[in-house]
């Protein structure tokens, strides 16, 4: 009897679990049993806007090789592979992106992470074998965004760096700035539990937006913690909130750098005075669009060293049947089962329980 597997199909503001036949991999393709798939802020923003068509979301993934198509013997960096190996993969390819296909109800199915299986069917998909635990490996996609951002922001030894936002992207950008040589790291975000983890990951100063509600007061606190009160060398906007952009520009010192990392979905526009906020302060503007294969190759060995409490970022794991709860928690209170959400991951199979760390 042919195998079947479950997949969570998203459309507009709804979710539905459907069952599909599990494909046998064609030549040069790979079938994974999904272990964990992170709920990304991009997923949430798209859901908030109303998803067009039917999409199998989930692009932050780690899985176990179930079966290998003819012609594949090694991963992207040349490691030999076999069934049972754990792998991560880059969702973006030259042929489309896993977790974003709008024909997910058509063969070969299983094109995203919120499912029992993930079928790596796009040509030349970058997948890499890893010995990291699932709770760490599932962070690779957001981690590569942090790698890309910090390389683009050109953080140098001794820099003072501000991170706006203490969600997953903010925390991994914090780590990447620290290992790149930042001397002082300031995180502006919330809730408090996220900021506590930011401190354990290397933040020297944290500013809780739930306690310091004025942008002007936050700007003053940031500058007080920079050399001569002049502002930060580099500011990374990782909150994904429009109002954070002009506020963050106000944190930057003369001739400093502002790097936009938080808006992968169009949520509107802002008013900005280019003379006052940019030119008179000689600001360098940067922005990143996801990450390419290079950043997966660079980032995975750093994650595998496990020198920071990465696994604690995955505060909750939910079964497929409870995906909506995860989206609603990230959309509203950042709390689930009375616990602060840092990162929520979806898992396949197992008991219908919630893991909290």
N, C-alpha and C positions, 0 to 999 in steps of 0.2 A: 504494500500500500504506500502511495506517495506521501511524503511528509508534508505537514502544513505548519505554518507559524503565524503568530499574531503581529499586527502592526497598528499603531495609532495614527489614524488619518485625521488631519486638521483641515477645517474649512470654515471660513468666516470666523466666528468666535466659538466654534464647537469642536468637539473631539469624538471620534468613534473608533472602537477597536474592531478590526476586520481580520479575517483569516485568509491566508493565501497559500498556494502550493510553493514549497521551497525548491528553488531551481538547482539543478546540478550545474556546477560552474563550466562555462565554455572555455576553450583555450585562452590562456593569458588572463584569466579572471580568478577571483578568490571569493569564497563564501565564509563569513565569520558568524559565530554565535556571539550575539551581543552580550557584553558584561555590564557596562555602564555607559550612559549617554547623558552628558550635562545639558541642563536647560540654560541656554544662552540668553543674554539680554536682547540679542537680535531676534531670537525666536519670540520673546515676549512682546517686543515692539511690533513685530509683524502681526501677531495675534491681536494686539490692541487695535491695530489699524483695520483688522478684518482681512483674513487670508483669502486671497483670490484663488479660485480653483481648489483642488484637493491635493494636499501636500503631506508627505511623510517627513515630519521635521526631525531634527537631531543631527548635528554636525560636529559634536565634541564626543568622540567615541573611543572605546577600547573593546576589543573582542578577541575570541579564541578562534584560531583557524579550524573550521569544520571540514572543508575540502578544498582541494587545489586543482585548478584547471591545468590542462596540459601546457607545457612551455614555461611554467614558473618554477624556478628552483631557489631563487634568492630574493631577499627584500631589496628595497631601494638602494641601500648602502652596501649590498653584497653579502649580507649574512645568509647562510643557508637556512631554509625554512622547512617545516613539516607540520602535519596536522597536530593540533594541540598547543602550538606556540601562541603566545599572546602578542598581538600587534596593535599599533596605532596607525592612523592614516591621515593624510591631509585631505580635507573635504573638497577643496577647490581643485579642478583639473581644467585642461584646455577644452574639454568636451561638455562640461557642466559641473554642478556642485552637488555632492551628497547632502541630503537634508533639505533641499530646495526644489526638487523636481515637482512640476505641477501635473505630471501624468502618473502619479504614484499608484493609481488603481489599474495600471496596465503592466503586463509582463515587462521586465523580469521581477517587478515588485522589490521590496526590501531595499529601497534606495536611501533610507535615512536611519537614524539611530534609535528612535523610539519604537523598537520592534524586537522580536526574538532573534532575527538574523539581519545581517548587513551583507549585501552582495556588491563586491567591488568590481563592477562591470565596465567602468570607464577605462579606456586605454591609458596606459602609463600612469596609473594611480600610484602615488607615493605612499607606500606602507613600510613600516619599520618594526622589526621584532624588538620586544622589550621584556626585561625581567622585573620591571617596576610593578608594584601592586596596582590593582584596578583603580583604587581611590587616588593614586598619584598619576597613573598613566592617562586617566580621563581628563586631566588638566592640560594635556599637551597643546590642544588647539588654542585655548586662551593664553597659555604660556608663550606660544610663538608670537601672539599679538604684542605681548610685553617685550619680547626680544626685538621684534621689528621696530616698535616705538622707541625703545631706548637707543638702538643703533641709529635710527633716524633723528632722534633728538640730540645725538652726539654728546651724551653725558661723559664728562671727563673727571679724572681723579681730582677730588677736592671740591666738586660742585655742590651747591645747595639745590636740592630738588624738591618740588612740591608735586604731590599726587592728589588730584581731585577725584574722589570716589574711592570707597573701600570695599567694593564688590570684587568679584574674581579678577576682572581686568586691572583694577587698581592695585590689588595685592600682588599680582604677578609682575606688574610694571615696577612696583616698589622693589621687589626682589631683584629684578634685572638691573635697576638703577644702582642698587647697593653693590652687586657684584661687579658692576662696571666702574666703581670708584667713587660714587657720591659720598661726600663727607657728612652731609646732614640731610635727613629725609623727613619731610613734613607731610602728613596725610590729613586731608580735610574730607570728612565723610561721616558715616554713621550706619546703623545704630552702634551702641557702645561695644557690643560683643565683637563686631567686625573690627573696631579700632583696637580692642585688646589683642586680637590676632595680628593686626598690623604692627603693633609694638613688638610682638614676639618674632615677627619677620624682619625687624630692623628699623622700624620707624622711630625717630628720635623725638618727634613732637606729633601729637594728634589733636585735631580740633573737631569737636563733635557738633555737627550742624543742628542737632536736636537741642543742644544747650546754647550754642552761640548762633542765634537765628538771624542776625544782621550781617549782610555781606560786607558792609563797611567795617564792622568789628572783626570779622574773620580776616579781612585784608590787613587790618592793623596788627592782629596777632601773628599772621604770617610774616609780615615785614619785621616785626620785633625779633623774630628768630632767624633773620638773615644778616650777613655781615654788613655793618654800618646801617642797617635798616633799609637797605637799597632794594631789596627784593631777591627773588630766586634766580639762579642761573638758567634753570629749565623748569617749566611747568607742564605737566601732562594732564589733560582733561580726560578723565576716564569715567565720569559719572553718567554721561549720556543725557544730561539735562541742559537745555538751551541756555538757561540763566547762568550756568557755570562758566560759559565761554567768556563773556565780558568780565566776570569776576576774576577768572583765572588770568586774563590778560593784565589785570591790575596787580597781580602778584609778581609779575616778571620785572626784573631789573632792566635798566637801560642796556641795550644791545644783547639782552637775553633771548631765550627761545621759548616759544609756546608750541606745544605739539598736541594736536587734536586726535584723540583715540576713541572717543565714546559714541560717535554717531554713525553707525553702520546702516541705520534706517532713517529715511527722511521724516523728521518730526516737525518741520517748519523752519522759519527764518527768525533772525534777530536784527535789531537795530544796532549799528556799530559805527562809531565815529572814527574813520581811518586815520585822520590827522592826529587826534588826541591819543588814541589807543595803540596805534601802530607806528606811524612815521616819526612823530616827535620823540618816541622812545626807542626808535631804531630796532624794533622787534623782528626777530626771524620767526616766520610761521612755517610749521611743518604739519603734515597729516599722514596717517597710514591707512591703507585699505587692506585689511586682513593680513595675511602672511603667505609667502610662497614656500616651496619645498625647502629652500635654503634654511629657513628658520626652524623647520622641523628637525633637520639634520643638526643644526646648532643647539637647539633647545633640549632635545630629549636626553643627551648625556648629562646635562645639568640637573634635570628632574631626577634622573636615576641615581645621582649622588645622594639625594634625600638629605640635604644639609639644612633645610628649613622645614617647618611643620606643614608641608604641603597637604597631607591627607586631611588635616583639620579644616581645610577649606571646604571639603565636601561634608557639610553639616548634616545633610539629610539625603537619604536615598528612598525613592518611591517606586512601587511596582507600576507596570504599564497602566493598570486600571485606575491609578490615582494621579495621572498626569495633570489633569485640570487643577488639582489642589496645588501642585507646584507652581503652575503658571499664575494662579490667583495670589499665592503668597508673594511672588516676586512683583506682581502688579500692584499690590496694595500695602500690606503692613510689614513685609519682610519678616514675617513670623509664621511658623507652622507648628502646630501642637504646643503652643505657648513658648516655643524656642525661636531665637533669632536665626533667620536664614542667612547663611553665607553663600553656599553653593548647593544647588539641588541637582542630584543625578537620578536618572531613570534606569531601572534594571529590569531585565527579563527573567521570568520564572521565579521560583522561590515562594516564600510565604508572603501574604498580603500584609506586610508590616512596614513600619517606618523606622529607619536607622537614624539615630541622632548621635552626634559626637560632642 
